[in-house]
């Protein structure tokens, strides 16, 4: 046993001058680093990064029936601009997103209620509200189709007790978008709530105490303490809600069967993208729609980050 | 004091109303699954089944190969999750702890995947899978989902939050990068790994678009896409459909019931959703 604190094992061929050892260790470390990111890097390159570049390229091509593609320049994009279905889908996606965004203030109210110190059963409520978040959208859609049924659905049966005859919510073009967004809010509520609750917990209690000493009541405390302190979390939740809302596909696909009279009033951009790319075998046009969606999401996200300076409080 | 108590009462009332709106549909689903068809479309409805009839739970297996799809879904979810835990944690360790050329570049490049909508990948992914002859196979369902920029980012943040002294001590003891990863950081990262595992499991289980695209055969698709075929059929047998929806959701609900603390906190801290 030697008394010096030497490494028990030494990499092969190391001959021990201090500087040399360090640089050798650095090259082994560099090798390990590259080796350890290699599986991920390979997978992401093959299945994500390269496909992303291909999609941009595909947007400039048209596809024949046998998978042969030809360069068509801006044709797809010109077609897109003139396509009433694309504009309708864009309007529908924006409308859906706007409606589900209303779920954010709703979740904030519930988060504040749950944040009260004296309240019991906080964990139970949180768990219950979270249930739809983990439920499979396919199952959720089947359930709500049944609840929305015009003749015997639970929604209309409940309305009938107060003398209101409701429509076939999910298949009436006038109400389908609201019906869809209501399910979207129902599914996303628990998620927004949990994040907002976590945000509320970071608000220092002393701020409320100080406000109370200054004579601020509950409402005043909410407006002057809670809202500014929680605004970064609200901002985050809104950004995520908008990004997810613009990518809505599942509920439309599941609740609006082909030929449904309400489909034109609810078809979202991603649903149209799916139809064009995989049902009507027009991947060039589908790729152009995907690029359009990317641009819209990017634009709205940048816009939100610009606007947040006006309302988000940074302590 | 009285006003404060009444405020609390109002709070409970609002929270309870919310709970009814959220949980009520599930209760209705469960009750309907035990009704007969005429009972399920009765006006006005009866809360409890007139006669308790569980035949929907067997009938649904005649409409869709639910058992087979259950196995497919479980294999897909498990395969993706195990692979992500290994692949993402290796890369996350390297990004958090090792110095190597191109570290920042690669990290930034991988983050690009996180920042663009998934629709930008799907068409070429489908073509790759088709060219490999993987359509209607487990490989198509699993392989592209094995690599996750999100999982890597999340674990990197987790590793970066652990004190560096730990692995520096190990390094002085002569541990190489692999041993520091395996023996020092991974055992300390159970909460992070569990959060990633649960989230990946959940998203995979519920994923709809990808199974729809790469499978056409009901025998080789997942529960999510299988259930979708039940929707919109004319003259829907509601008790049967509700039974199917409940069966497909049950495993996730059970996992949620057991791990709800980790799931909710995992989501609250990472702010992530599929």
Interface residues (C-beta under 8 A of the other chain):
Chain A: X5 X7 X8 X9 X10 X26 X28 X29 X30 X31 X32 X33 X34 X36 X37 X39 X40 X41 X43 X44 X46 X47 X48 X49 X50 X51 X52 X54 X55 X56 X58 X109 X110 X113 X114 X116 X118 X119 X121 X125 X126 X127 X128 X129 X130 X131 X132 X133 X134 X135 X136 X137 X138 X139 X141 X142 X143 X144 X145 X146 X147 X151 X152 X154 X157 X160 X186 X189 X190 X191 X194 X195 X197 X198 X218 X236 X240 X243 X244 X246 X247 X249 X250 X253 X254 X255 X257 X258 X260 X270 X273 X274 X277 X278 X283 X286 X287 X289 X290 X291 X293 X294 X297
Chain B: X7 X8 X11 X12 X14 X15 X18 X19 X21 X22 X23 X25 X26 X28 X29 X32 X40 X41 X42 X43 X44 X45 X86 X87 X88 X90 X91 X93 X94 X95 X98 X99 X100 X101 X102 X103 X106 X109 X110 X112 X113 X116 X117 X118 X119 X120 X121 X122 X123 X124 X125 X126 X127 X128 X143 X144 X146 X147 X149 X152 X172 X173 X174 X176 X177 X178 X181 X202 X205 X206 X208 X209 X212 X213 X223 X224 X225 X227 X228 X230 X231 X232 X236 X238 X241 X242 X244 X245 X246 X248 X249 X252 X253 X256 X260 X263 X264 X267 X268 X269 X271 X273
